[in-house]
Amino acid sequence: MVKIYDYTTHCKDSYLIREGSTTVLFNTKEKLIQRGAGLRFQLMFLYYSIPELKPGTKEYEKVLKQYEKMLSVLPLPNRYQFRILRPDTICKMEEQLKELKISLPEAWI
């Protein structure tokens, strides 16, 4: 189950998303997904009082939808930290990323 925490009081337009043991910082305005190394984001829960968004609320559904949409178009790096993509895949991906106003890093091509 995905848990979403409202981090907007500390960092504008940002949410902490926790799925299992993985915690990421998701900024909806800058379209940024940042995964912390080790326990970096896990420790935020000790220092700050961060309210959880309840599943089924409008804000929860909106944030989850934006997060899943971004994850669906981002290429995932392989063990060499880059991804070799076919030209037709790159074109489709660039179109989807332009929709979200995200540029494709050259290291992933």
PAVO-948528 format. One record per residue (C-alpha): chain; x, y, z; residue in one letter. Coordinates in steps of 0.02 Angstrom, whole numbers, plus 50000, padded with zeros to 5 digits. Layout:
<recs>
{rec 'A'; {X; Y; Z}; 'A'}
...
</recs>
This chain:
<recs>
{rec 'A'; {50000; 50000; 50000}; 'M'}
{rec 'A'; {50059; 50174; 49956}; 'V'}
{rec 'A'; {50061; 50302; 50097}; 'K'}
{rec 'A'; {50071; 50486; 50053}; 'I'}
{rec 'A'; {50125; 50617; 50180}; 'Y'}
{rec 'A'; {50093; 50803; 50160}; 'D'}
{rec 'A'; {50265; 50885; 50166}; 'Y'}
{rec 'A'; {50202; 51051; 50094}; 'T'}
{rec 'A'; {50219; 51143; 50260}; 'T'}
{rec 'A'; {50407; 51114; 50255}; 'H'}
{rec 'A'; {50439; 51114; 50067}; 'C'}
{rec 'A'; {50314; 51191; 49945}; 'K'}
{rec 'A'; {50219; 51070; 49831}; 'D'}
{rec 'A'; {50311; 50920; 49903}; 'S'}
{rec 'A'; {50249; 50754; 49968}; 'Y'}
{rec 'A'; {50337; 50605; 50044}; 'L'}
{rec 'A'; {50277; 50443; 49965}; 'I'}
{rec 'A'; {50311; 50281; 50056}; 'R'}
{rec 'A'; {50290; 50112; 49974}; 'E'}
{rec 'A'; {50354; 49971; 50082}; 'G'}
{rec 'A'; {50529; 50019; 50140}; 'S'}
{rec 'A'; {50555; 50143; 49998}; 'T'}
{rec 'A'; {50523; 50328; 50031}; 'T'}
{rec 'A'; {50534; 50461; 49896}; 'V'}
{rec 'A'; {50513; 50649; 49894}; 'L'}
{rec 'A'; {50391; 50699; 49756}; 'F'}
{rec 'A'; {50378; 50882; 49703}; 'N'}
{rec 'A'; {50221; 50910; 49599}; 'T'}
{rec 'A'; {50267; 51083; 49534}; 'K'}
{rec 'A'; {50445; 51046; 49478}; 'E'}
{rec 'A'; {50399; 50869; 49424}; 'K'}
{rec 'A'; {50538; 50794; 49528}; 'L'}
{rec 'A'; {50552; 50622; 49606}; 'I'}
{rec 'A'; {50698; 50602; 49725}; 'Q'}
{rec 'A'; {50739; 50439; 49811}; 'R'}
{rec 'A'; {50845; 50458; 49966}; 'G'}
{rec 'A'; {50999; 50352; 49994}; 'A'}
{rec 'A'; {50985; 50240; 50145}; 'G'}
{rec 'A'; {50875; 50308; 50282}; 'L'}
{rec 'A'; {50883; 50492; 50233}; 'R'}
{rec 'A'; {50696; 50517; 50206}; 'F'}
{rec 'A'; {50651; 50389; 50339}; 'Q'}
{rec 'A'; {50734; 50501; 50469}; 'L'}
{rec 'A'; {50622; 50648; 50421}; 'M'}
{rec 'A'; {50478; 50559; 50507}; 'F'}
{rec 'A'; {50575; 50570; 50671}; 'L'}
{rec 'A'; {50613; 50756; 50657}; 'Y'}
{rec 'A'; {50452; 50826; 50585}; 'Y'}
{rec 'A'; {50269; 50800; 50619}; 'S'}
{rec 'A'; {50208; 50753; 50445}; 'I'}
{rec 'A'; {50022; 50721; 50421}; 'P'}
{rec 'A'; {49970; 50572; 50316}; 'E'}
{rec 'A'; {49845; 50595; 50175}; 'L'}
{rec 'A'; {49703; 50472; 50197}; 'K'}
{rec 'A'; {49670; 50354; 50051}; 'P'}
{rec 'A'; {49512; 50401; 49957}; 'G'}
{rec 'A'; {49528; 50589; 49981}; 'T'}
{rec 'A'; {49539; 50704; 49829}; 'K'}
{rec 'A'; {49715; 50763; 49870}; 'E'}
{rec 'A'; {49778; 50584; 49895}; 'Y'}
{rec 'A'; {49706; 50527; 49728}; 'E'}
{rec 'A'; {49774; 50682; 49638}; 'K'}
{rec 'A'; {49951; 50659; 49705}; 'V'}
{rec 'A'; {49950; 50471; 49674}; 'L'}
{rec 'A'; {49890; 50496; 49495}; 'K'}
{rec 'A'; {50027; 50626; 49458}; 'Q'}
{rec 'A'; {50159; 50514; 49537}; 'Y'}
{rec 'A'; {50106; 50358; 49440}; 'E'}
{rec 'A'; {50097; 50458; 49278}; 'K'}
{rec 'A'; {50276; 50519; 49300}; 'M'}
{rec 'A'; {50339; 50345; 49345}; 'L'}
{rec 'A'; {50257; 50270; 49191}; 'S'}
{rec 'A'; {50356; 50379; 49070}; 'V'}
{rec 'A'; {50525; 50389; 49156}; 'L'}
{rec 'A'; {50658; 50267; 49096}; 'P'}
{rec 'A'; {50735; 50163; 49234}; 'L'}
{rec 'A'; {50925; 50150; 49237}; 'P'}
{rec 'A'; {51002; 49978; 49220}; 'N'}
{rec 'A'; {51152; 49910; 49315}; 'R'}
{rec 'A'; {51269; 50023; 49214}; 'Y'}
{rec 'A'; {51169; 50176; 49274}; 'Q'}
{rec 'A'; {51105; 50215; 49100}; 'F'}
{rec 'A'; {50980; 50139; 48982}; 'R'}
{rec 'A'; {51010; 50096; 48802}; 'I'}
{rec 'A'; {50850; 50138; 48709}; 'L'}
{rec 'A'; {50796; 50104; 48531}; 'R'}
{rec 'A'; {50763; 50261; 48426}; 'P'}
{rec 'A'; {50575; 50226; 48413}; 'D'}
{rec 'A'; {50564; 50207; 48602}; 'T'}
{rec 'A'; {50658; 50371; 48627}; 'I'}
{rec 'A'; {50538; 50465; 48512}; 'C'}
{rec 'A'; {50385; 50399; 48603}; 'K'}
{rec 'A'; {50463; 50436; 48771}; 'M'}
{rec 'A'; {50515; 50613; 48721}; 'E'}
{rec 'A'; {50336; 50651; 48667}; 'E'}
{rec 'A'; {50268; 50590; 48834}; 'Q'}
{rec 'A'; {50400; 50686; 48931}; 'L'}
{rec 'A'; {50364; 50846; 48833}; 'K'}
{rec 'A'; {50183; 50828; 48890}; 'E'}
{rec 'A'; {50245; 50829; 49069}; 'L'}
{rec 'A'; {50375; 50964; 49028}; 'K'}
{rec 'A'; {50522; 50852; 49074}; 'I'}
{rec 'A'; {50681; 50837; 48971}; 'S'}
{rec 'A'; {50761; 50667; 48941}; 'L'}
{rec 'A'; {50938; 50660; 49014}; 'P'}
{rec 'A'; {51066; 50617; 48879}; 'E'}
{rec 'A'; {51148; 50490; 48994}; 'A'}
{rec 'A'; {50995; 50378; 48977}; 'W'}
{rec 'A'; {51001; 50373; 48787}; 'I'}
</recs>
